[in-house]
């Protein structure tokens, strides 16, 4: 959905999708009430990404920073957006455990690479 500020469309991230979903719900309520529909305007709230353990980058409309403080900001924003106190607490405990134990919770299923001799025998 192009706008003057976004001629090539909005970023392909969750932020525009969430805003569009809320706007759609509001417009559907207006439609039922017989009120005029409002045009969608995307509000860029910024971008955050974790880079490593205790390291992140934050790119907000009026501020850009990186490092440990950026990582704490990312953690805070993530926890605020989680629904339910129990879920927030579990995620905080999980993050703390991973931070202090160096636990890599990434689990990949990787097919082992066979030596060339075993590959020919498998045929």
Chimera marker file (.cmm) of the C-alpha trace (Angstrom):
<marker_set name="trace">
<marker id="1" x="0.000" y="0.000" z="0.000" r="1" g="1" b="0" radius="0.5"/>
<marker id="2" x="2.093" y="2.971" z="-1.246" r="1" g="1" b="0" radius="0.5"/>
<marker id="3" x="2.064" y="6.351" z="0.529" r="1" g="1" b="0" radius="0.5"/>
<marker id="4" x="3.925" y="9.575" z="-0.227" r="1" g="1" b="0" radius="0.5"/>
<marker id="5" x="6.518" y="8.730" z="2.431" r="1" g="1" b="0" radius="0.5"/>
<marker id="6" x="6.654" y="5.082" z="1.293" r="1" g="1" b="0" radius="0.5"/>
<marker id="7" x="6.447" y="5.100" z="-2.553" r="1" g="1" b="0" radius="0.5"/>
<marker id="8" x="7.608" y="1.463" z="-2.820" r="1" g="1" b="0" radius="0.5"/>
<marker id="9" x="5.235" y="0.225" z="-0.128" r="1" g="1" b="0" radius="0.5"/>
<marker id="10" x="5.749" y="-0.387" z="3.562" r="1" g="1" b="0" radius="0.5"/>
<marker id="11" x="8.557" y="-2.478" z="5.067" r="1" g="1" b="0" radius="0.5"/>
<marker id="12" x="7.832" y="-6.208" z="4.989" r="1" g="1" b="0" radius="0.5"/>
<marker id="13" x="7.845" y="-6.561" z="8.763" r="1" g="1" b="0" radius="0.5"/>
<marker id="14" x="5.295" y="-7.166" z="11.486" r="1" g="1" b="0" radius="0.5"/>
<marker id="15" x="5.028" y="-3.489" z="12.414" r="1" g="1" b="0" radius="0.5"/>
<marker id="16" x="3.079" y="-2.353" z="9.314" r="1" g="1" b="0" radius="0.5"/>
<marker id="17" x="0.942" y="-5.510" z="9.415" r="1" g="1" b="0" radius="0.5"/>
<marker id="18" x="-0.062" y="-4.889" z="13.039" r="1" g="1" b="0" radius="0.5"/>
<marker id="19" x="-0.895" y="-1.255" z="12.317" r="1" g="1" b="0" radius="0.5"/>
<marker id="20" x="-2.876" y="-2.207" z="9.193" r="1" g="1" b="0" radius="0.5"/>
<marker id="21" x="-4.812" y="-4.854" z="11.130" r="1" g="1" b="0" radius="0.5"/>
<marker id="22" x="-5.800" y="-2.358" z="13.837" r="1" g="1" b="0" radius="0.5"/>
<marker id="23" x="-6.727" y="0.205" z="11.204" r="1" g="1" b="0" radius="0.5"/>
<marker id="24" x="-8.835" y="-2.357" z="9.331" r="1" g="1" b="0" radius="0.5"/>
<marker id="25" x="-10.717" y="-3.239" z="12.527" r="1" g="1" b="0" radius="0.5"/>
<marker id="26" x="-11.407" y="0.446" z="13.209" r="1" g="1" b="0" radius="0.5"/>
<marker id="27" x="-12.596" y="0.981" z="9.618" r="1" g="1" b="0" radius="0.5"/>
<marker id="28" x="-14.907" y="-2.047" z="9.817" r="1" g="1" b="0" radius="0.5"/>
<marker id="29" x="-16.508" y="-0.572" z="12.939" r="1" g="1" b="0" radius="0.5"/>
<marker id="30" x="-16.895" y="2.756" z="11.098" r="1" g="1" b="0" radius="0.5"/>
<marker id="31" x="-18.450" y="0.918" z="8.146" r="1" g="1" b="0" radius="0.5"/>
<marker id="32" x="-21.018" y="-0.798" z="10.378" r="1" g="1" b="0" radius="0.5"/>
<marker id="33" x="-21.868" y="2.539" z="12.036" r="1" g="1" b="0" radius="0.5"/>
<marker id="34" x="-22.198" y="4.226" z="8.623" r="1" g="1" b="0" radius="0.5"/>
<marker id="35" x="-19.299" y="6.584" z="9.308" r="1" g="1" b="0" radius="0.5"/>
<marker id="36" x="-16.717" y="7.547" z="6.639" r="1" g="1" b="0" radius="0.5"/>
<marker id="37" x="-13.606" y="5.385" z="6.400" r="1" g="1" b="0" radius="0.5"/>
<marker id="38" x="-10.190" y="6.791" z="7.257" r="1" g="1" b="0" radius="0.5"/>
<marker id="39" x="-7.041" y="6.442" z="5.149" r="1" g="1" b="0" radius="0.5"/>
<marker id="40" x="-4.225" y="4.318" z="6.547" r="1" g="1" b="0" radius="0.5"/>
<marker id="41" x="-1.031" y="6.134" z="7.517" r="1" g="1" b="0" radius="0.5"/>
<marker id="42" x="1.963" y="4.024" z="8.528" r="1" g="1" b="0" radius="0.5"/>
<marker id="43" x="3.805" y="5.316" z="11.605" r="1" g="1" b="0" radius="0.5"/>
<marker id="44" x="7.413" y="4.140" z="11.674" r="1" g="1" b="0" radius="0.5"/>
<marker id="45" x="8.170" y="3.244" z="15.296" r="1" g="1" b="0" radius="0.5"/>
<marker id="46" x="11.742" y="2.188" z="14.545" r="1" g="1" b="0" radius="0.5"/>
<marker id="47" x="13.684" y="-1.030" z="14.245" r="1" g="1" b="0" radius="0.5"/>
<marker id="48" x="15.505" y="-3.163" z="16.806" r="1" g="1" b="0" radius="0.5"/>
<marker id="49" x="17.659" y="-6.244" z="16.407" r="1" g="1" b="0" radius="0.5"/>
<marker id="50" x="19.795" y="-8.359" z="18.687" r="1" g="1" b="0" radius="0.5"/>
<marker id="51" x="23.260" y="-9.016" z="17.368" r="1" g="1" b="0" radius="0.5"/>
<marker id="52" x="24.813" y="-11.126" z="20.099" r="1" g="1" b="0" radius="0.5"/>
<marker id="53" x="24.549" y="-11.898" z="23.777" r="1" g="1" b="0" radius="0.5"/>
<marker id="54" x="24.056" y="-8.533" z="25.457" r="1" g="1" b="0" radius="0.5"/>
<marker id="55" x="24.459" y="-6.650" z="22.178" r="1" g="1" b="0" radius="0.5"/>
<marker id="56" x="21.798" y="-5.069" z="19.983" r="1" g="1" b="0" radius="0.5"/>
<marker id="57" x="21.125" y="-2.157" z="17.649" r="1" g="1" b="0" radius="0.5"/>
<marker id="58" x="18.201" y="0.242" z="17.993" r="1" g="1" b="0" radius="0.5"/>
<marker id="59" x="17.129" y="2.594" z="15.211" r="1" g="1" b="0" radius="0.5"/>
<marker id="60" x="14.298" y="4.836" z="16.413" r="1" g="1" b="0" radius="0.5"/>
<marker id="61" x="12.924" y="7.845" z="14.505" r="1" g="1" b="0" radius="0.5"/>
<marker id="62" x="14.773" y="10.290" z="16.801" r="1" g="1" b="0" radius="0.5"/>
<marker id="63" x="17.581" y="8.171" z="18.277" r="1" g="1" b="0" radius="0.5"/>
<marker id="64" x="20.041" y="5.510" z="17.196" r="1" g="1" b="0" radius="0.5"/>
<marker id="65" x="22.217" y="3.532" z="19.588" r="1" g="1" b="0" radius="0.5"/>
<marker id="66" x="23.864" y="0.168" z="20.051" r="1" g="1" b="0" radius="0.5"/>
<marker id="67" x="25.457" y="-2.064" z="22.639" r="1" g="1" b="0" radius="0.5"/>
<marker id="68" x="24.298" y="-3.304" z="26.012" r="1" g="1" b="0" radius="0.5"/>
<marker id="69" x="21.788" y="-0.495" z="26.600" r="1" g="1" b="0" radius="0.5"/>
<marker id="70" x="20.244" y="-1.241" z="23.189" r="1" g="1" b="0" radius="0.5"/>
<marker id="71" x="19.970" y="-4.904" z="24.183" r="1" g="1" b="0" radius="0.5"/>
<marker id="72" x="18.195" y="-3.957" z="27.431" r="1" g="1" b="0" radius="0.5"/>
<marker id="73" x="15.857" y="-1.706" z="25.426" r="1" g="1" b="0" radius="0.5"/>
<marker id="74" x="15.112" y="-4.584" z="23.019" r="1" g="1" b="0" radius="0.5"/>
<marker id="75" x="14.419" y="-6.903" z="25.976" r="1" g="1" b="0" radius="0.5"/>
<marker id="76" x="12.101" y="-4.355" z="27.618" r="1" g="1" b="0" radius="0.5"/>
<marker id="77" x="10.126" y="-3.737" z="24.411" r="1" g="1" b="0" radius="0.5"/>
<marker id="78" x="9.830" y="-7.478" z="23.808" r="1" g="1" b="0" radius="0.5"/>
<marker id="79" x="8.538" y="-8.111" z="27.331" r="1" g="1" b="0" radius="0.5"/>
<marker id="80" x="6.057" y="-5.223" z="27.195" r="1" g="1" b="0" radius="0.5"/>
<marker id="81" x="4.508" y="-6.636" z="24.025" r="1" g="1" b="0" radius="0.5"/>
<marker id="82" x="3.988" y="-10.127" z="25.479" r="1" g="1" b="0" radius="0.5"/>
<marker id="83" x="0.427" y="-10.808" z="26.589" r="1" g="1" b="0" radius="0.5"/>
<marker id="84" x="0.005" y="-11.996" z="30.160" r="1" g="1" b="0" radius="0.5"/>
<marker id="85" x="2.135" y="-11.572" z="33.260" r="1" g="1" b="0" radius="0.5"/>
<marker id="86" x="2.888" y="-15.308" z="33.439" r="1" g="1" b="0" radius="0.5"/>
<marker id="87" x="4.183" y="-15.348" z="29.867" r="1" g="1" b="0" radius="0.5"/>
<marker id="88" x="6.303" y="-12.239" z="30.498" r="1" g="1" b="0" radius="0.5"/>
<marker id="89" x="7.821" y="-13.799" z="33.585" r="1" g="1" b="0" radius="0.5"/>
<marker id="90" x="8.589" y="-17.079" z="31.792" r="1" g="1" b="0" radius="0.5"/>
<marker id="91" x="10.250" y="-15.282" z="28.890" r="1" g="1" b="0" radius="0.5"/>
<marker id="92" x="12.271" y="-13.086" z="31.262" r="1" g="1" b="0" radius="0.5"/>
<marker id="93" x="13.448" y="-16.159" z="33.181" r="1" g="1" b="0" radius="0.5"/>
<marker id="94" x="14.287" y="-17.909" z="29.899" r="1" g="1" b="0" radius="0.5"/>
<marker id="95" x="16.312" y="-14.902" z="28.690" r="1" g="1" b="0" radius="0.5"/>
<marker id="96" x="18.121" y="-14.593" z="32.028" r="1" g="1" b="0" radius="0.5"/>
<marker id="97" x="18.951" y="-18.308" z="32.040" r="1" g="1" b="0" radius="0.5"/>
<marker id="98" x="20.323" y="-18.097" z="28.507" r="1" g="1" b="0" radius="0.5"/>
<marker id="99" x="22.325" y="-14.984" z="29.329" r="1" g="1" b="0" radius="0.5"/>
<marker id="100" x="24.003" y="-16.333" z="32.463" r="1" g="1" b="0" radius="0.5"/>
<marker id="101" x="24.384" y="-19.971" z="31.371" r="1" g="1" b="0" radius="0.5"/>
<marker id="102" x="25.519" y="-19.263" z="27.792" r="1" g="1" b="0" radius="0.5"/>
<marker id="103" x="22.839" y="-21.772" z="26.759" r="1" g="1" b="0" radius="0.5"/>
<marker id="104" x="22.223" y="-21.758" z="23.031" r="1" g="1" b="0" radius="0.5"/>
<marker id="105" x="18.573" y="-22.669" z="22.707" r="1" g="1" b="0" radius="0.5"/>
<marker id="106" x="18.838" y="-22.846" z="18.933" r="1" g="1" b="0" radius="0.5"/>
<marker id="107" x="18.139" y="-26.386" z="17.882" r="1" g="1" b="0" radius="0.5"/>
<marker id="108" x="18.678" y="-27.391" z="14.279" r="1" g="1" b="0" radius="0.5"/>
<marker id="109" x="18.199" y="-30.767" z="12.701" r="1" g="1" b="0" radius="0.5"/>
<marker id="110" x="21.087" y="-31.173" z="10.315" r="1" g="1" b="0" radius="0.5"/>
<marker id="111" x="21.641" y="-34.192" z="8.114" r="1" g="1" b="0" radius="0.5"/>
<marker id="112" x="25.223" y="-35.364" z="8.679" r="1" g="1" b="0" radius="0.5"/>
<marker id="113" x="27.540" y="-34.956" z="5.715" r="1" g="1" b="0" radius="0.5"/>
<marker id="114" x="28.717" y="-38.315" z="4.416" r="1" g="1" b="0" radius="0.5"/>
<marker id="115" x="32.268" y="-38.812" z="3.133" r="1" g="1" b="0" radius="0.5"/>
<marker id="116" x="32.482" y="-39.269" z="-0.642" r="1" g="1" b="0" radius="0.5"/>
<marker id="117" x="33.286" y="-42.996" z="-0.288" r="1" g="1" b="0" radius="0.5"/>
<marker id="118" x="30.094" y="-43.593" z="1.737" r="1" g="1" b="0" radius="0.5"/>
<marker id="119" x="28.053" y="-41.636" z="-0.804" r="1" g="1" b="0" radius="0.5"/>
<marker id="120" x="29.115" y="-43.944" z="-3.631" r="1" g="1" b="0" radius="0.5"/>
<marker id="121" x="28.400" y="-47.013" z="-1.480" r="1" g="1" b="0" radius="0.5"/>
<marker id="122" x="24.924" y="-45.673" z="-0.624" r="1" g="1" b="0" radius="0.5"/>
<marker id="123" x="23.962" y="-45.554" z="-4.314" r="1" g="1" b="0" radius="0.5"/>
<link id1="1" id2="2" r="1" g="1" b="0" radius="0.2"/>
<link id1="2" id2="3" r="1" g="1" b="0" radius="0.2"/>
<link id1="3" id2="4" r="1" g="1" b="0" radius="0.2"/>
<link id1="4" id2="5" r="1" g="1" b="0" radius="0.2"/>
<link id1="5" id2="6" r="1" g="1" b="0" radius="0.2"/>
<link id1="6" id2="7" r="1" g="1" b="0" radius="0.2"/>
<link id1="7" id2="8" r="1" g="1" b="0" radius="0.2"/>
<link id1="8" id2="9" r="1" g="1" b="0" radius="0.2"/>
<link id1="9" id2="10" r="1" g="1" b="0" radius="0.2"/>
<link id1="10" id2="11" r="1" g="1" b="0" radius="0.2"/>
<link id1="11" id2="12" r="1" g="1" b="0" radius="0.2"/>
<link id1="12" id2="13" r="1" g="1" b="0" radius="0.2"/>
<link id1="13" id2="14" r="1" g="1" b="0" radius="0.2"/>
<link id1="14" id2="15" r="1" g="1" b="0" radius="0.2"/>
<link id1="15" id2="16" r="1" g="1" b="0" radius="0.2"/>
<link id1="16" id2="17" r="1" g="1" b="0" radius="0.2"/>
<link id1="17" id2="18" r="1" g="1" b="0" radius="0.2"/>
<link id1="18" id2="19" r="1" g="1" b="0" radius="0.2"/>
<link id1="19" id2="20" r="1" g="1" b="0" radius="0.2"/>
<link id1="20" id2="21" r="1" g="1" b="0" radius="0.2"/>
<link id1="21" id2="22" r="1" g="1" b="0" radius="0.2"/>
<link id1="22" id2="23" r="1" g="1" b="0" radius="0.2"/>
<link id1="23" id2="24" r="1" g="1" b="0" radius="0.2"/>
<link id1="24" id2="25" r="1" g="1" b="0" radius="0.2"/>
<link id1="25" id2="26" r="1" g="1" b="0" radius="0.2"/>
<link id1="26" id2="27" r="1" g="1" b="0" radius="0.2"/>
<link id1="27" id2="28" r="1" g="1" b="0" radius="0.2"/>
<link id1="28" id2="29" r="1" g="1" b="0" radius="0.2"/>
<link id1="29" id2="30" r="1" g="1" b="0" radius="0.2"/>
<link id1="30" id2="31" r="1" g="1" b="0" radius="0.2"/>
<link id1="31" id2="32" r="1" g="1" b="0" radius="0.2"/>
<link id1="32" id2="33" r="1" g="1" b="0" radius="0.2"/>
<link id1="33" id2="34" r="1" g="1" b="0" radius="0.2"/>
<link id1="34" id2="35" r="1" g="1" b="0" radius="0.2"/>
<link id1="35" id2="36" r="1" g="1" b="0" radius="0.2"/>
<link id1="36" id2="37" r="1" g="1" b="0" radius="0.2"/>
<link id1="37" id2="38" r="1" g="1" b="0" radius="0.2"/>
<link id1="38" id2="39" r="1" g="1" b="0" radius="0.2"/>
<link id1="39" id2="40" r="1" g="1" b="0" radius="0.2"/>
<link id1="40" id2="41" r="1" g="1" b="0" radius="0.2"/>
<link id1="41" id2="42" r="1" g="1" b="0" radius="0.2"/>
<link id1="42" id2="43" r="1" g="1" b="0" radius="0.2"/>
<link id1="43" id2="44" r="1" g="1" b="0" radius="0.2"/>
<link id1="44" id2="45" r="1" g="1" b="0" radius="0.2"/>
<link id1="45" id2="46" r="1" g="1" b="0" radius="0.2"/>
<link id1="46" id2="47" r="1" g="1" b="0" radius="0.2"/>
<link id1="47" id2="48" r="1" g="1" b="0" radius="0.2"/>
<link id1="48" id2="49" r="1" g="1" b="0" radius="0.2"/>
<link id1="49" id2="50" r="1" g="1" b="0" radius="0.2"/>
<link id1="50" id2="51" r="1" g="1" b="0" radius="0.2"/>
<link id1="51" id2="52" r="1" g="1" b="0" radius="0.2"/>
<link id1="52" id2="53" r="1" g="1" b="0" radius="0.2"/>
<link id1="53" id2="54" r="1" g="1" b="0" radius="0.2"/>
<link id1="54" id2="55" r="1" g="1" b="0" radius="0.2"/>
<link id1="55" id2="56" r="1" g="1" b="0" radius="0.2"/>
<link id1="56" id2="57" r="1" g="1" b="0" radius="0.2"/>
<link id1="57" id2="58" r="1" g="1" b="0" radius="0.2"/>
<link id1="58" id2="59" r="1" g="1" b="0" radius="0.2"/>
<link id1="59" id2="60" r="1" g="1" b="0" radius="0.2"/>
<link id1="60" id2="61" r="1" g="1" b="0" radius="0.2"/>
<link id1="61" id2="62" r="1" g="1" b="0" radius="0.2"/>
<link id1="62" id2="63" r="1" g="1" b="0" radius="0.2"/>
<link id1="63" id2="64" r="1" g="1" b="0" radius="0.2"/>
<link id1="64" id2="65" r="1" g="1" b="0" radius="0.2"/>
<link id1="65" id2="66" r="1" g="1" b="0" radius="0.2"/>
<link id1="66" id2="67" r="1" g="1" b="0" radius="0.2"/>
<link id1="67" id2="68" r="1" g="1" b="0" radius="0.2"/>
<link id1="68" id2="69" r="1" g="1" b="0" radius="0.2"/>
<link id1="69" id2="70" r="1" g="1" b="0" radius="0.2"/>
<link id1="70" id2="71" r="1" g="1" b="0" radius="0.2"/>
<link id1="71" id2="72" r="1" g="1" b="0" radius="0.2"/>
<link id1="72" id2="73" r="1" g="1" b="0" radius="0.2"/>
<link id1="73" id2="74" r="1" g="1" b="0" radius="0.2"/>
<link id1="74" id2="75" r="1" g="1" b="0" radius="0.2"/>
<link id1="75" id2="76" r="1" g="1" b="0" radius="0.2"/>
<link id1="76" id2="77" r="1" g="1" b="0" radius="0.2"/>
<link id1="77" id2="78" r="1" g="1" b="0" radius="0.2"/>
<link id1="78" id2="79" r="1" g="1" b="0" radius="0.2"/>
<link id1="79" id2="80" r="1" g="1" b="0" radius="0.2"/>
<link id1="80" id2="81" r="1" g="1" b="0" radius="0.2"/>
<link id1="81" id2="82" r="1" g="1" b="0" radius="0.2"/>
<link id1="82" id2="83" r="1" g="1" b="0" radius="0.2"/>
<link id1="83" id2="84" r="1" g="1" b="0" radius="0.2"/>
<link id1="84" id2="85" r="1" g="1" b="0" radius="0.2"/>
<link id1="85" id2="86" r="1" g="1" b="0" radius="0.2"/>
<link id1="86" id2="87" r="1" g="1" b="0" radius="0.2"/>
<link id1="87" id2="88" r="1" g="1" b="0" radius="0.2"/>
<link id1="88" id2="89" r="1" g="1" b="0" radius="0.2"/>
<link id1="89" id2="90" r="1" g="1" b="0" radius="0.2"/>
<link id1="90" id2="91" r="1" g="1" b="0" radius="0.2"/>
<link id1="91" id2="92" r="1" g="1" b="0" radius="0.2"/>
<link id1="92" id2="93" r="1" g="1" b="0" radius="0.2"/>
<link id1="93" id2="94" r="1" g="1" b="0" radius="0.2"/>
<link id1="94" id2="95" r="1" g="1" b="0" radius="0.2"/>
<link id1="95" id2="96" r="1" g="1" b="0" radius="0.2"/>
<link id1="96" id2="97" r="1" g="1" b="0" radius="0.2"/>
<link id1="97" id2="98" r="1" g="1" b="0" radius="0.2"/>
<link id1="98" id2="99" r="1" g="1" b="0" radius="0.2"/>
<link id1="99" id2="100" r="1" g="1" b="0" radius="0.2"/>
<link id1="100" id2="101" r="1" g="1" b="0" radius="0.2"/>
<link id1="101" id2="102" r="1" g="1" b="0" radius="0.2"/>
<link id1="102" id2="103" r="1" g="1" b="0" radius="0.2"/>
<link id1="103" id2="104" r="1" g="1" b="0" radius="0.2"/>
<link id1="104" id2="105" r="1" g="1" b="0" radius="0.2"/>
<link id1="105" id2="106" r="1" g="1" b="0" radius="0.2"/>
<link id1="106" id2="107" r="1" g="1" b="0" radius="0.2"/>
<link id1="107" id2="108" r="1" g="1" b="0" radius="0.2"/>
<link id1="108" id2="109" r="1" g="1" b="0" radius="0.2"/>
<link id1="109" id2="110" r="1" g="1" b="0" radius="0.2"/>
<link id1="110" id2="111" r="1" g="1" b="0" radius="0.2"/>
<link id1="111" id2="112" r="1" g="1" b="0" radius="0.2"/>
<link id1="112" id2="113" r="1" g="1" b="0" radius="0.2"/>
<link id1="113" id2="114" r="1" g="1" b="0" radius="0.2"/>
<link id1="114" id2="115" r="1" g="1" b="0" radius="0.2"/>
<link id1="115" id2="116" r="1" g="1" b="0" radius="0.2"/>
<link id1="116" id2="117" r="1" g="1" b="0" radius="0.2"/>
<link id1="117" id2="118" r="1" g="1" b="0" radius="0.2"/>
<link id1="118" id2="119" r="1" g="1" b="0" radius="0.2"/>
<link id1="119" id2="120" r="1" g="1" b="0" radius="0.2"/>
<link id1="120" id2="121" r="1" g="1" b="0" radius="0.2"/>
<link id1="121" id2="122" r="1" g="1" b="0" radius="0.2"/>
<link id1="122" id2="123" r="1" g="1" b="0" radius="0.2"/>
</marker_set>
